[in-house]
Amino acid sequence: MTPLLRRERRSDPADRTVTLIGKPDCHLCEQAREVITRVTADLGAGFEEQDITQDEELYRKYWEQIPVTLIDGRQHDFWRVDEARLRAALTR
């Protein structure tokens, strides 16, 4: 029998990266950027953006969900970013 693998929890937000996947002239993307910028600045987490209009694969995968928020490459949210939920995810 194989033992269950436990997910390693990272408690230091500075080790985390938030990615915003969006597109130009998207009001929801602008709102998401404001929240993510504030939270990552407060917690010291990394922040990057990717534009679906510049990447065909991202466009196919996310075009109906933008803005999409990833934490360390895993999808966290889409359409709207809840500040409290994002903070909690980065600190657990």
Buried (B, 14 or more C-beta within 10 A) or exposed (E): EEEEEEEEEBEEBEEBBBBBBBBEEBEBBEBBBEBBEEBBEEBEBEBEBBBBEEEEEBBEBBEEBBBBBBBBEEBBBBEEBEEEBBBEBBBE
